[in-house]
Amino acid sequence: MRILVTGIAGFGGSGIAKELLKRGYDVRGVDIIAPSHASSLKDVIDQIDYRWKNVIDMSHEDLEGCDIVLHFCAQADVPMGFTSPWYTVY
């Protein structure tokens, strides 16, 4: 089973991705952080189909073959979310 994790380089996304790999799942990840800078995944990066892109730029190809999508991407700047709520949506 292939599981797509958005925000895979972040705290929640990387943690769930590692657990999924331990349990034998095929993991695909999408994140705006370059794989070379995804320090939380350095020990498993070679086991992940990593797509370096913004989630809003995902295509059908990114979803192809995925059985489940776990959405962990988020705008990390909490104060910005309060001052500019539309920034967090787009």
Secondary structure, DSSP 4 states (H G I P E B T S, - for coil): -EEEEETTTSHHHHHHHHHHHHTT-EEEEEESS-GGG-GGGTTTGGGEEEEES-GGG--HHHHTT-SEEEE------HHHHHH-HHHHH-
